[in-house]
Amino acid sequence: MSETAQTPPSPRTAAGEVVIVRDTERESLWFLGDLVEIIVDGSKTGGRLTVAMHHARPSSQPPLHEHDAEDEIFFILEGEITYWAQGITATLGAGDFILLPKDVPHSFQVSPDREARWLVILAPSGFEDFLREASDPAGHRGLPADFTMTPAIESRLMTAAATAGITILGPPGTRPS
């Protein structure tokens, strides 16, 4: 008689317990024309951290901003992204890492030549609430067909940012001084 290994169901637990999230269990959102998949949020980590996968279109860039609560870590999986923070300009590629501490104004831009993917890790958690408020559920696991920043999207972004303790300091393309 052979035994079949069974995979336990993914738990929905707080801190102190093992958490498994399967690829098919990610929450997928369209955020400013990009796909963001929330891998694990504060409800599963006791509020300690959030992990998401970001898939961005060429030239994608957020507004200049700073986080009041979260340190933000980017680990680049593919593509190239240029970051601006604390007088530093750094172009990062696959395998590179950057830590952007809370209260540090920063921005970044995906290379205009190709898409990029990265893991973003934020500690403590909470950023997922901002993403949910500022995004739409993704219609599929890929980039949306098109994206145009409209006044309605900008207003929604500003409201979500204010609620989440993210200070928008300038429009996309603005660099920290």
Solvent accessible surface area in square Angstrom, and as a share of the most:
residue,aa,sasa,rsa
1,M,242,1.08
2,S,103,0.66
3,E,168,0.76
4,T,114,0.66
5,A,102,0.79
6,Q,162,0.72
7,T,83,0.48
8,P,82,0.51
9,P,120,0.75
10,S,19,0.12
11,P,38,0.24
12,R,156,0.57
13,T,26,0.15
14,A,59,0.46
15,A,44,0.34
16,G,80,0.77
17,E,110,0.49
18,V,117,0.67
19,V,45,0.26
20,I,58,0.29
21,V,37,0.21
22,R,108,0.40
23,D,73,0.38
24,T,120,0.70
25,E,64,0.29
26,R,58,0.21
27,E,64,0.29
28,S,23,0.15
29,L,9,0.04
30,W,56,0.19
31,F,20,0.08
32,L,19,0.10
33,G,4,0.04
34,D,5,0.03
35,L,3,0.02
36,V,1,0.01
37,E,6,0.03
38,I,8,0.04
39,I,34,0.17
40,V,18,0.11
41,D,11,0.06
42,G,12,0.11
43,S,81,0.52
44,K,31,0.13
45,T,14,0.08
46,G,44,0.42
47,G,30,0.29
48,R,136,0.49
49,L,56,0.28
50,T,0,0.00
51,V,24,0.14
52,A,0,0.00
53,M,30,0.14
54,H,19,0.08
55,H,13,0.06
56,A,0,0.00
57,R,67,0.24
58,P,53,0.34
59,S,43,0.28
60,S,6,0.04
61,Q,45,0.20
62,P,15,0.09
63,P,8,0.05
64,L,11,0.05
65,H,15,0.07
66,E,34,0.15
67,H,3,0.01
68,D,67,0.35
69,A,49,0.38
70,E,6,0.03
71,D,52,0.27
72,E,7,0.03
73,I,45,0.23
74,F,3,0.01
75,F,77,0.32
76,I,0,0.00
77,L,68,0.34
78,E,86,0.38
79,G,5,0.04
80,E,74,0.33
81,I,0,0.00
82,T,28,0.16
83,Y,3,0.01
84,W,37,0.13
85,A,9,0.07
86,Q,126,0.56
87,G,77,0.74
88,I,103,0.52
89,T,90,0.52
90,A,27,0.21
91,T,81,0.47
92,L,24,0.12
93,G,16,0.16
94,A,70,0.54
95,G,50,0.48
96,D,55,0.29
97,F,117,0.49
98,I,29,0.15
99,L,85,0.42
100,L,5,0.02
101,P,52,0.33
102,K,93,0.40
103,D,79,0.41
104,V,14,0.08
105,P,46,0.29
106,H,1,0.00
107,S,0,0.00
108,F,14,0.06
109,Q,44,0.19
110,V,0,0.00
111,S,20,0.13
112,P,95,0.60
113,D,126,0.65
114,R,130,0.47
115,E,74,0.33
116,A,0,0.00
117,R,80,0.29
118,W,1,0.00
119,L,44,0.22
120,V,6,0.03
121,I,53,0.27
122,L,0,0.00
123,A,44,0.34
124,P,64,0.40
125,S,22,0.14
126,G,24,0.23
127,F,20,0.08
128,E,8,0.04
129,D,87,0.45
130,F,9,0.04
131,L,2,0.01
132,R,87,0.32
133,E,70,0.31
134,A,9,0.07
135,S,5,0.03
136,D,70,0.37
137,P,109,0.69
138,A,22,0.17
139,G,65,0.62
140,H,101,0.45
141,R,114,0.42
142,G,13,0.13
143,L,34,0.17
144,P,26,0.16
145,A,109,0.85
146,D,120,0.62
147,F,62,0.26
148,T,99,0.58
149,M,71,0.32
150,T,53,0.31
151,P,115,0.72
152,A,75,0.58
153,I,51,0.26
154,E,88,0.39
155,S,66,0.42
156,R,85,0.31
157,L,7,0.03
158,M,88,0.39
159,T,77,0.45
160,A,0,0.00
161,A,1,0.01
162,A,81,0.63
163,T,103,0.60
164,A,27,0.21
165,G,22,0.21
166,I,9,0.04
167,T,54,0.31
168,I,38,0.19
169,L,80,0.40
170,G,11,0.11
171,P,90,0.57
172,P,59,0.37
173,G,35,0.34
174,T,45,0.26
175,R,90,0.33
176,P,25,0.15
177,S,150,0.97
